[in-house]
Amino acid sequence: MPVLIRLGARGPDIADLQDRLNRAGPSIYPHLVTDGIFGPNSARRVEEFQRLNGLKVDGIVGPNTWAKLNAVTSADRQGVASPGAPPANTPPPSAGVLYLHAHDAPGRNQTFDIDRGRKVHHIVAPKPLPKSPIAMVKEALAAENMVMSAMVINTHGGGAGTVMIGGARADLGANARAFSKLKPHFTRDAELRIYACAFATPVIPKSDYDAWIVEDSEMRQGRGIAAMKSLASATGCVVKAGFGMQYGTTGGFVGPWVKCSPSGAWGIFEGRDLSVRERIGEVDHIAWSGARQAIQNVKALFAGDG
């Protein structure tokens, strides 16, 4: 077998590669034509195979990719099922959007605008958690025969890279390595959206009032964006999350959000505007939160004098 195959290569070895890719297991992509031309469709299938088998995803067929592909397909040619291969009658996994909701999150079990025209599956994490959320996701994907074109984490926010799930605060940035277990289950160009209040903030907000009022000085790199960078690197996905309080509705992103790529590059973009009803609710919530915060400040002042 050739040592290295790149985009544009031609010949009988390419036809053999295409045949092996067709036999390597279910794919979300169409069956390859064994024409001996290593074009974009073949490269895409190679990237998928690499992603599913824990290899470096570069679309180039080198020694490691050849070895894994040969191991998977040689047993198949001898009429023996490849280790870990799905049954012959299992259809290719379909791409869709998986939601992981906290048990008390606003909008749990709701399908947001991101999912129009795509398969959707919802998981609600109970309190307390019987197993890790990552294990729950992997089990759901296997049961649904599904790969993720997007994943949405919908929880109450803990701020600065943390979420509230299973009744406890979870630091996603500190545990980003666990998300690498999901990398083979994402399609190319997939994204991870985090619907959780104040996730992108540099520090954890002191109160709801602090979370509602997003100052220009808060829209900077800190713990929140560092967590997003770690998640993007671990999953290979674009990660999107917000600075302020968010709505668990079907309306999409609200206010200033951050987009972070696997390369570590990040930028701020604006979501949709609030509706009139949401704006009234926001003003009301800010007013009450501000009043409560003022009372707490006065109590703290007198407690300090005592």
C-alpha positions in Angstrom: 0.0 0.0 0.0 1.2 3.6 -0.7 2.5 5.4 2.3 0.7 8.7 1.7 -2.4 9.7 -0.2 -3.5 13.3 -0.6 -6.3 15.1 -2.4 -5.9 14.8 -6.1 -4.1 11.4 -6.1 -5.2 8.8 -8.7 -4.7 5.2 -9.5 -5.7 1.6 -8.5 -4.5 2.2 -4.9 -7.2 4.9 -4.6 -9.9 2.6 -5.9 -8.8 0.1 -3.2 -8.9 2.8 -0.6 -12.4 3.8 -1.7 -13.6 0.2 -1.5 -12.2 -0.2 2.0 -13.8 3.1 3.1 -17.2 1.8 1.9 -16.7 -1.4 3.9 -15.3 0.3 7.0 -18.7 0.8 8.7 -21.7 3.1 8.6 -21.2 6.6 7.3 -23.3 9.8 7.2 -22.0 10.3 3.7 -23.0 8.7 0.4 -21.4 5.5 -0.9 -18.1 6.2 -2.7 -17.7 5.5 -6.4 -14.6 3.4 -6.8 -13.2 5.5 -9.7 -9.6 5.7 -8.5 -9.7 9.5 -8.0 -9.1 10.9 -4.5 -11.4 13.9 -4.6 -13.4 15.9 -2.0 -15.9 13.1 -1.3 -13.1 10.6 -0.7 -11.2 13.1 1.5 -14.4 13.7 3.5 -14.9 9.9 4.1 -11.2 9.7 5.2 -11.7 12.5 7.7 -14.8 10.8 9.1 -13.0 7.5 9.4 -10.1 9.2 11.2 -12.5 11.0 13.6 -14.4 7.8 14.5 -11.2 5.9 15.1 -9.3 8.4 17.2 -6.8 9.3 14.5 -5.5 12.8 13.5 -8.2 14.3 11.3 -6.4 15.7 8.3 -7.9 13.9 5.3 -4.5 12.5 4.4 -4.1 8.7 4.3 -0.7 8.0 6.0 0.7 4.9 7.8 -1.6 5.2 10.8 -4.8 5.6 8.8 -3.7 2.7 6.5 -3.0 0.4 9.4 -6.4 1.1 11.0 -8.3 0.8 7.8 -6.5 -2.4 6.9 -7.3 -3.9 10.3 -11.0 -3.0 10.0 -11.5 -4.2 6.5 -9.2 -7.3 6.3 -11.4 -9.2 8.8 -14.4 -8.1 6.8 -13.0 -9.5 3.6 -12.4 -12.9 5.2 -16.1 -13.0 6.2 -15.4 -12.2 9.8 -17.1 -9.2 11.5 -14.6 -6.5 12.4 -14.1 -5.8 16.1 -16.6 -3.2 17.2 -18.3 -3.1 13.8 -22.1 -2.7 13.7 -24.3 -5.5 12.4 -24.5 -5.6 8.6 -28.1 -4.6 8.6 -27.5 -1.4 10.7 -28.2 1.7 8.6 -25.6 4.5 8.6 -26.0 6.9 11.5 -28.0 10.0 10.8 -26.8 13.5 11.7 -28.8 15.5 14.1 -28.8 17.8 17.1 -28.6 16.5 20.6 -29.8 18.5 23.5 -28.6 18.0 27.1 -31.0 19.8 29.5 -30.6 20.3 33.2 -33.6 19.0 35.1 -34.7 22.5 36.0 -33.5 24.4 33.0 -35.9 26.9 31.2 -37.0 25.5 27.9 -36.1 21.9 28.7 -37.3 19.5 26.0 -37.9 22.4 23.7 -36.4 22.4 20.2 -34.7 25.7 19.4 -34.4 27.4 16.0 -31.0 25.7 15.3 -32.8 22.4 14.6 -35.1 23.2 11.7 -35.1 20.3 9.3 -32.8 18.1 11.3 -33.2 15.1 13.6 -33.4 16.1 17.2 -32.9 14.1 20.4 -33.4 15.5 24.0 -31.8 14.3 27.2 -32.8 15.7 30.6 -30.1 15.2 33.2 -31.8 14.2 36.5 -30.9 15.3 40.0 -28.8 13.8 41.3 -26.9 12.5 38.3 -26.7 8.7 38.1 -23.8 8.8 35.7 -21.7 11.4 34.0 -23.4 13.6 31.4 -20.8 12.5 28.8 -21.8 8.8 29.4 -25.5 9.8 29.0 -24.8 11.5 25.7 -22.8 8.5 24.3 -25.5 6.0 25.3 -28.2 8.2 23.6 -26.2 8.5 20.4 -25.7 4.7 20.3 -29.4 4.1 21.0 -30.5 6.6 18.3 -27.8 5.6 15.8 -26.9 9.2 15.5 -23.9 11.5 15.1 -24.1 15.2 16.1 -24.2 18.0 13.7 -24.7 20.2 16.8 -25.0 19.8 20.5 -26.8 22.2 22.8 -26.2 22.3 26.6 -29.2 24.0 28.1 -28.8 24.7 31.9 -28.9 27.4 34.5 -25.6 29.2 34.3 -23.0 29.3 37.0 -21.0 32.0 35.2 -17.4 32.0 33.9 -17.3 28.6 32.2 -19.5 26.8 34.7 -23.1 25.5 34.5 -25.6 24.1 37.0 -26.5 20.5 36.2 -27.7 17.7 38.4 -28.1 20.2 41.2 -24.4 21.0 41.3 -22.0 23.5 39.7 -19.9 21.9 36.9 -16.8 23.6 35.6 -16.8 22.7 31.9 -13.5 24.4 31.3 -11.7 22.4 33.9 -13.3 19.2 32.6 -12.9 19.9 28.9 -10.8 16.8 28.4 -13.9 14.6 29.2 -15.6 16.2 26.1 -12.8 14.8 23.9 -14.6 11.5 24.2 -17.4 13.0 22.2 -15.2 14.2 19.4 -15.7 11.1 17.2 -19.4 11.6 17.5 -19.5 15.1 15.9 -19.8 15.6 12.2 -17.4 17.9 10.4 -18.2 21.6 11.0 -20.4 20.7 14.0 -21.0 23.3 16.7 -21.5 23.2 20.4 -23.9 25.8 21.8 -24.1 26.5 25.5 -27.4 28.1 26.6 -26.4 29.0 30.1 -26.5 32.4 31.8 -23.2 34.3 31.9 -21.1 31.4 30.7 -18.6 33.6 28.7 -18.0 36.1 31.5 -14.4 36.6 32.8 -15.5 36.1 36.4 -18.5 34.6 38.1 -21.3 37.2 38.6 -22.0 38.2 42.2 -25.8 38.2 41.7 -28.6 37.9 39.1 -28.4 41.7 38.8 -24.7 41.5 38.0 -25.4 38.9 35.4 -28.2 40.9 33.7 -26.1 44.1 33.3 -23.3 43.2 30.9 -20.7 46.1 30.9 -18.3 46.6 28.0 -15.5 45.8 30.5 -16.9 42.3 31.0 -16.8 41.4 27.3 -13.2 40.3 27.4 -11.1 37.2 27.8 -11.2 35.5 31.2 -12.3 32.2 32.7 -15.4 32.0 30.5 -13.7 32.4 27.1 -10.7 30.2 28.3 -13.3 27.5 29.0 -14.7 27.9 25.5 -11.3 27.6 24.0 -10.7 24.4 25.9 -14.0 22.9 24.8 -13.4 23.9 21.2 -10.0 22.2 21.2 -11.4 19.1 22.9 -14.3 18.6 20.6 -13.1 20.1 17.4 -16.3 22.1 17.2 -17.1 25.8 17.1 -18.3 26.8 20.5 -20.9 29.5 21.1 -22.0 30.9 24.5 -23.3 34.2 25.9 -22.2 36.8 28.4 -25.5 37.8 29.9 -28.7 36.2 31.0 -30.3 34.0 28.3 -33.8 32.7 27.6 -34.6 29.0 27.4 -37.0 29.6 24.4 -37.1 28.8 20.7 -36.0 32.4 19.9 -32.3 31.8 19.5 -29.4 33.8 20.8 -30.0 37.0 22.7 -27.6 39.9 23.3 -23.8 39.6 23.0 -22.3 36.2 22.4 -18.9 34.7 21.9 -17.9 32.4 19.0 -14.7 30.3 19.6 -13.1 28.1 17.0 -10.9 25.0 17.6 -7.9 27.0 16.6 -8.5 29.3 19.6 -9.6 32.3 17.6 -12.6 34.0 19.2 -14.9 37.0 18.5 -18.1 38.6 19.8 -21.3 38.7 17.8 -24.8 40.0 18.5 -27.7 37.7 18.8 -31.3 38.7 18.2 -33.0 41.6 20.0 -35.3 40.9 22.9 -39.1 40.8 22.1 -41.3 43.4 23.8 -42.5 40.8 26.3 -38.9 39.7 27.1 -37.8 43.4 27.4 -40.5 44.0 30.0 -39.5 40.9 31.9 -35.9 41.9 31.8 -36.6 45.4 33.2 -38.8 43.8 35.9 -36.2 41.3 36.8 -33.4 43.8 36.9 -35.5 46.1 39.1 -36.3 43.4 41.6 -32.7 42.0 41.5 -31.3 45.5 42.1 -33.6 46.0 45.0 -32.6 42.7 46.6 -29.0 43.5 46.0 -29.4 46.9 47.7 -31.0 45.3 50.7 -28.2 42.8 51.0 -25.6 45.6 50.7 -27.3 47.6 53.5 -27.5 44.4 55.7 -23.8 43.8 55.1 -23.0 47.4 56.0 -24.7 47.2 59.3 -23.3 43.8 60.0 -19.9 45.2 59.5 -20.5 48.0 61.9 -21.7 45.6 64.6 
